[in-house]
Amino acid sequence: MVKITENRGYKYTLYSNIYLVEGITYSIVFIILPVYLKNYKGLSDLAIAILAGVALLPIIFKPLVAVLTDNYPIKAIKGRRKPYMIFGFILNGITLPLLGFADPIEVLHLFLILWVLQSLGISFMDVAIDALVTETFEEIKEKVNANITFYIANLSGIFILIPISFLIEVNTIHLGLHLTPELQFDIFIGGNFKFGLLLSGIICLSLIVPVLFLDENGNDQAKSRFSMNKLKKYIRSKHIPTLIIMFFILNIDNGLTEFTLDPFFRISGLTISTQLLYFVPSVCFAILGGISTKLFVKRGIIKSITYFAIVFAVHYLILYLLTFFSPNLVPIYYYTAGIIVGLISNAAFILYLTIAMNSAEKDFAATSFILFITMNNLGRLLGMIVAGLLPFTGNLKIGIIFLISAILMVVRIPIFVKLKDLDDHYIVLLK
């Protein structure tokens, strides 16, 4: 067993493995799965939004998972966070492949149950690891460095999915096990979502190894630290209400495009593998953006994300105008501009995580940190639902989504301004 507080290299490997699994899984759920459900199974945007809204409930209700990890260590596995990470790894690794074998048309309820369980697995992993990061990285500099490393690992998932995406949409050996009432099996040559998801699940499950050797150094013996009174007092403390609002609006635009943009590009002629390849330059610059986060921290975290909001607003406004006046240029501009926008958006994401971790209450690290992440996920879910309810199709729908996103970017700015004195606090911590 390796003690988490005594081996820095192991600590980074452990954390990076988990974020790599999350990166692979999120890319499957938010890029590959929408294309599969809409373009191959014929589900409407509203149907996909409803399915996703139910399936992602475990992610929305992360606070419940957080309370479990804060209050109920599992002594048989000897750990406060470790048992929940192991459970999450296994649950995600098993149910991810089954999403490809359960037909969302013939056995919709089974498909939905599997998707809910897959989301639950990611929730357990994510809550446990975020709490561990908050507890074991004391200084803000360490949190920034940790978030940079882990976010690079998260982004790297796309490089694993590129070859898998080729297997999914080109002629390859198709394993035709169908989780339908008839339980059919066949083998033929064709596009293969089943094999792609099976391979992804095996890769994700194999990355569990470092978790098995985790020694939390007595963290499992900690007493129960969470109470509703503590939480209420924490929520009423300075800046926390504003931060809660901020995190709610941060991800609405991503929710709007989550299950609409990739299928739209697929209809426009871009395969999944092509889309992922187009993302590679953006990912490379996103990694640079992560590395550059240190510079933005020195210049002021709140000041930096305020400037970023202006850039995002202009970006979405250009997409909105192109959609109506030159729609053929939308994919070209989206992926080209994504190189620069990806740099600052990923730097911004790391800054957001740093704000959340630094604002979390150490006495109940998982619950207080996940409070912000839950608000973020609720905003994302709201975006999905709004996109699904929009009674339009094609360019008109995507154009409206881009316009709403531009407005949301502008709405962020006065909220950031209200938090500007946090920069002075962060500068003191950096010294």
C-alpha positions in Angstrom: 0.0 0.0 0.0 1.2 3.5 -0.8 0.5 6.4 1.7 -1.2 9.3 -0.2 0.7 11.9 1.9 4.2 10.5 1.4 4.5 9.8 -2.3 3.9 12.7 -4.6 4.5 10.8 -7.8 1.9 8.2 -6.9 -0.6 10.8 -5.8 -0.4 12.5 -9.2 -0.6 9.1 -11.0 -3.7 8.2 -9.0 -5.4 11.5 -9.6 -4.5 11.6 -13.3 -5.8 8.1 -13.9 -9.2 9.0 -12.6 -9.4 12.2 -14.6 -8.4 10.3 -17.7 -11.3 7.9 -17.1 -13.6 10.9 -16.7 -12.2 12.4 -19.9 -12.8 9.3 -21.9 -16.3 8.8 -20.5 -17.5 12.4 -20.9 -16.3 12.4 -24.5 -18.3 9.2 -25.1 -21.4 10.5 -23.4 -21.4 14.0 -24.8 -19.9 13.5 -28.3 -20.4 9.9 -29.4 -23.6 9.0 -27.7 -25.6 12.0 -29.0 -24.6 11.1 -32.6 -25.5 7.5 -32.0 -28.9 8.3 -30.5 -29.9 10.9 -33.1 -28.2 9.9 -36.3 -28.3 6.1 -35.9 -31.3 5.5 -33.7 -33.5 8.4 -34.9 -34.3 10.0 -31.5 -35.3 13.6 -31.4 -33.4 16.3 -29.6 -36.2 16.5 -27.0 -36.1 12.7 -26.5 -32.3 12.8 -26.0 -32.6 15.7 -23.6 -35.2 13.9 -21.5 -33.1 10.7 -21.5 -30.0 12.6 -20.6 -31.8 14.6 -17.9 -32.8 11.4 -16.1 -29.6 9.6 -16.8 -27.4 12.4 -15.4 -29.4 12.7 -12.2 -26.6 11.0 -10.2 -24.3 13.7 -11.3 -26.8 16.4 -10.3 -27.2 14.8 -6.9 -23.5 14.6 -6.1 -24.1 16.3 -2.7 -25.7 13.0 -1.5 -22.7 11.1 -2.6 -20.5 13.7 -1.0 -22.3 13.3 2.4 -21.7 9.6 2.2 -18.0 10.0 1.5 -17.6 12.6 4.3 -19.5 10.7 6.9 -19.4 7.0 6.1 -16.0 5.5 5.5 -16.1 1.7 4.7 -13.7 0.1 7.1 -13.7 -3.2 5.3 -11.9 -1.5 2.4 -9.9 0.7 4.7 -10.5 4.2 3.4 -12.7 7.3 3.5 -12.5 8.0 -0.2 -11.0 4.8 -1.6 -14.1 2.5 -1.4 -16.2 5.0 -3.4 -13.5 5.3 -6.0 -13.3 1.5 -6.4 -17.1 1.2 -6.6 -17.2 4.0 -9.2 -14.5 2.5 -11.3 -16.2 -0.9 -11.4 -19.7 0.5 -12.0 -18.6 2.8 -14.9 -16.4 0.2 -16.4 -19.1 -2.4 -16.5 -22.1 -0.3 -17.6 -20.3 1.8 -20.3 -20.0 -1.2 -22.7 -23.5 -2.3 -21.9 -24.8 1.0 -23.3 -23.8 -0.2 -26.7 -25.5 -3.6 -26.3 -28.8 -2.4 -24.9 -30.9 -1.0 -27.8 -32.4 2.4 -26.8 -35.4 1.7 -29.0 -36.3 -1.9 -28.1 -35.3 -1.9 -24.4 -35.5 1.8 -23.6 -35.9 1.3 -19.8 -32.9 -1.0 -19.6 -30.8 1.5 -21.6 -31.9 4.3 -19.3 -31.1 2.2 -16.1 -27.6 1.4 -17.5 -27.0 5.0 -18.3 -28.1 6.1 -14.8 -25.7 3.5 -13.2 -22.9 4.6 -15.5 -23.5 8.2 -14.3 -23.6 7.0 -10.7 -20.2 5.3 -11.1 -18.6 8.6 -12.4 -20.3 10.5 -9.6 -18.7 8.3 -6.9 -15.3 8.5 -8.6 -15.5 12.3 -9.1 -16.7 13.2 -5.6 -14.1 11.0 -3.9 -11.2 12.2 -5.9 -12.2 15.9 -5.7 -12.4 15.6 -1.9 -9.0 13.9 -1.8 -7.4 16.7 -3.8 -9.0 19.3 -1.6 -7.7 17.5 1.5 -4.2 16.6 0.4 -3.2 19.8 -1.5 -3.0 22.5 1.1 -1.7 25.6 -0.7 -3.4 27.4 -3.6 -0.3 26.9 -5.7 -0.5 23.2 -5.2 -4.2 23.2 -6.1 -3.5 25.1 -9.4 -0.6 22.7 -10.3 -2.8 19.7 -9.5 -5.8 21.0 -11.5 -3.4 21.7 -14.5 -2.0 18.2 -14.4 -5.4 16.5 -13.9 -7.1 18.6 -16.6 -4.4 17.7 -19.1 -5.1 14.0 -18.2 -8.8 14.7 -18.7 -8.3 16.2 -22.2 -5.9 13.4 -23.2 -8.9 11.0 -23.3 -9.7 12.4 -26.7 -6.5 10.8 -28.1 -7.6 7.4 -26.9 -11.1 7.9 -28.4 -9.9 8.9 -31.9 -8.9 5.4 -33.0 -11.9 4.0 -31.2 -14.2 6.4 -33.1 -12.8 5.1 -36.4 -13.8 1.6 -35.3 -17.2 2.9 -34.5 -18.0 4.5 -37.9 -16.0 2.5 -40.4 -16.5 -1.0 -41.7 -15.1 -3.4 -39.0 -16.1 -6.6 -37.3 -19.5 -6.0 -35.7 -20.2 -8.0 -32.5 -24.0 -8.2 -32.6 -25.0 -9.2 -29.1 -28.3 -7.4 -28.6 -29.7 -6.8 -25.1 -33.3 -7.0 -26.3 -36.2 -9.2 -25.2 -35.0 -11.8 -27.9 -31.3 -11.6 -26.9 -30.0 -12.0 -30.5 -26.4 -12.5 -31.5 -24.8 -12.1 -34.9 -21.5 -11.1 -36.5 -21.1 -9.0 -39.6 -19.0 -6.2 -41.2 -20.2 -2.6 -40.4 -20.1 0.3 -38.1 -19.7 -0.9 -34.5 -20.8 1.2 -31.5 -20.9 -2.0 -29.4 -17.2 -2.8 -29.9 -16.1 0.8 -29.4 -17.9 1.1 -26.1 -16.7 -2.3 -25.0 -13.1 -1.3 -25.7 -13.6 2.0 -23.9 -15.0 0.2 -20.9 -12.0 -2.2 -20.7 -9.6 0.7 -20.9 -11.4 2.7 -18.2 -11.6 -0.4 -15.9 -7.9 -1.1 -16.3 -6.9 2.3 -14.9 -8.2 1.3 -11.5 -4.8 -0.3 -10.5 -3.4 2.7 -8.6 -6.6 3.0 -6.6 -6.2 -0.5 -5.3 -2.9 0.4 -3.6 -4.1 3.6 -2.0 -3.4 4.1 1.7 -5.3 7.2 2.9 -3.0 7.4 6.0 -5.8 7.1 8.6 -8.3 9.3 6.8 -10.9 6.5 7.1 -10.8 6.8 10.9 -11.9 10.5 10.8 -15.1 11.2 12.6 -18.3 12.4 11.0 -17.7 16.0 10.0 -20.8 17.0 8.1 -24.0 18.5 9.5 -26.8 20.6 8.1 -26.2 23.4 10.5 -22.6 23.7 9.4 -23.7 23.7 5.8 -26.3 26.4 6.3 -23.7 28.6 8.1 -21.2 28.0 5.3 -23.7 28.9 2.6 -24.4 32.2 4.4 -20.7 33.2 4.7 -19.2 35.9 2.5 -19.0 35.4 -1.2 -20.5 31.9 -1.1 -24.0 32.9 -2.3 -22.5 34.8 -5.2 -20.2 31.9 -6.0 -23.2 29.5 -6.1 -24.9 31.7 -8.6 -21.7 32.0 -10.6 -21.2 28.3 -10.9 -24.8 27.8 -11.9 -24.5 30.0 -15.0 -21.0 28.8 -16.0 -22.1 25.7 -17.9 -25.5 26.5 -19.3 -24.0 27.2 -22.7 -22.3 23.8 -22.8 -25.6 22.2 -21.9 -27.2 24.0 -24.8 -24.7 22.5 -27.3 -24.0 19.2 -25.6 -26.6 17.0 -27.4 -27.3 19.3 -30.4 -24.0 20.5 -31.9 -22.3 17.2 -32.6 -25.3 15.5 -34.2 -25.8 18.8 -36.2 -22.2 18.5 -37.5 -22.8 14.8 -38.2 -25.7 15.7 -40.4 -23.5 18.3 -42.1 -21.2 15.5 -43.2 -18.6 15.3 -40.3 -18.2 11.8 -38.9 -17.4 11.3 -35.2 -13.8 10.5 -36.0 -13.5 13.6 -38.2 -14.9 15.8 -35.4 -12.5 14.3 -32.9 -9.5 14.8 -35.2 -10.6 18.5 -35.7 -10.5 18.8 -32.0 -6.9 17.7 -31.7 -5.3 21.2 -32.3 -7.9 22.7 -29.9 -6.9 20.1 -27.3 -3.2 20.8 -27.8 -3.9 24.5 -27.3 -6.2 23.7 -24.4 -3.2 21.9 -22.7 -1.2 25.1 -23.3 -4.0 27.0 -21.8 -3.9 24.8 -18.7 -0.1 25.3 -18.4 -0.6 29.1 -18.8 -3.1 29.1 -15.9 -0.3 30.1 -13.5 0.1 33.4 -15.4 -3.6 34.1 -15.1 -3.5 33.4 -11.4 -0.7 36.0 -10.9 -2.7 38.5 -12.9 -5.8 37.9 -10.9 -8.2 34.9 -11.1 -11.4 37.0 -11.2 -10.0 39.6 -13.5 -8.9 36.9 -15.9 -12.2 35.0 -16.1 -14.0 38.4 -16.6 -11.9 39.0 -19.7 -12.5 35.4 -20.8 -16.3 36.0 -20.7 -15.9 38.9 -23.1 -14.0 36.7 -25.6 -16.6 33.9 -25.2 -19.4 36.3 -25.9 -17.8 37.5 -29.1 -17.1 33.9 -30.2 -20.7 32.9 -29.8 -21.9 36.1 -31.5 -19.7 35.3 -34.5 -21.1 31.7 -34.6 -24.7 33.1 -34.5 -24.1 35.5 -37.4 -22.3 32.8 -39.5 -25.2 30.4 -38.9 -27.6 32.7 -40.7 -25.4 34.4 -43.2 -22.8 31.8 -44.1 -23.7 28.4 -42.5 -21.1 26.4 -44.5 -18.4 28.3 -42.6 -19.8 27.3 -39.1 -17.8 24.0 -38.7 -14.6 25.6 -40.2 -14.8 28.6 -37.9 -15.9 26.5 -34.9 -12.8 24.2 -35.0 -10.4 27.0 -36.2 -11.5 29.5 -33.5 -11.6 26.6 -31.1 -7.8 26.5 -31.2 -7.6 29.9 -29.4 -10.9 29.7 -27.6 -9.9 26.3 -26.3 -6.8 27.8 -24.8 -8.6 30.3 -22.7 -11.7 28.2 -22.0 -9.6 25.4 -20.4 -7.5 27.9 -18.5 -10.8 29.3 -17.3 -12.0 25.9 -16.3 -8.9 25.3 -14.1 -9.4 28.7 -12.5 -13.0 27.8 -11.7 -11.9 24.5 -10.1 -9.3 26.4 -8.1 -11.9 28.9 -6.9 -14.2 26.0 -5.8 -11.4 24.1 -4.0 -10.1 27.1 -2.3 -13.6 28.1 -1.2 -14.5 24.7 0.1 -14.8 24.1 3.9 -12.1 21.6 5.0 -14.3 20.2 7.7 -16.6 18.7 5.1 -14.5 19.0 1.9 -16.5 16.7 -0.3 -19.9 18.3 0.5 -18.8 21.9 0.3 -16.8 21.5 -2.9 -19.5 19.4 -4.6 -22.0 22.2 -3.8 -20.4 24.3 -6.4 -20.0 21.4 -8.9 -23.7 20.5 -8.4 -24.8 24.1 -9.3 -22.5 23.8 -12.3 -24.2 20.6 -13.3 -27.7 22.0 -12.7 -26.9 24.8 -15.1 -25.6 22.3 -17.7 -28.9 20.3 -17.3 -30.9 23.4 -17.7 -29.1 24.1 -21.0 -29.8 20.5 -22.2 -33.5 20.8 -21.4 -33.8 24.3 -23.1 -32.0 23.0 -26.2 -34.4 20.0 -26.3 -37.5 22.1 -25.9 -36.6 24.6 -28.7 -39.2 23.9 -31.4 -36.8 24.4 -34.3 -34.4 22.3 -36.4 -31.2 22.8 -38.4 -29.5 26.1 -38.7 -32.3 28.1 -37.0 -32.1 26.0 -33.8 -28.3 26.1 -33.7 -28.3 29.9 -34.4 -30.7 30.5 -31.5 -28.5 28.4 -29.2 -25.4 30.4 -30.2 -27.3 33.7 -29.5 -28.5 32.5 -26.0 -24.9 31.4 -25.3 -23.6 34.9 -26.2 -26.1 36.5 -23.9 -25.1 34.2 -21.1 -21.5 35.2 -21.4 -22.5 38.8 -20.9 -24.6 38.0 -17.9 -21.5 36.5 -16.2 -19.6 39.7 -16.2 -21.4 41.7 -13.4 -21.3 38.5 -11.2 -17.5 38.3 -11.7 -17.2 42.0 -10.9 -19.0 41.4 -7.6 -16.3 38.9 -6.6 -13.3 41.1 -7.6 -12.0 41.5 -4.1 -11.4 37.7 -4.0 -8.3 38.5 -6.1 -6.6 40.3 -3.2 -7.3 37.2 -1.0 -5.8 34.8 -3.6 -2.7 37.1 -4.1 -2.1 36.9 -0.3 -2.3 33.1 -0.4 0.1 32.9 -3.3 2.8 34.8 -1.4 
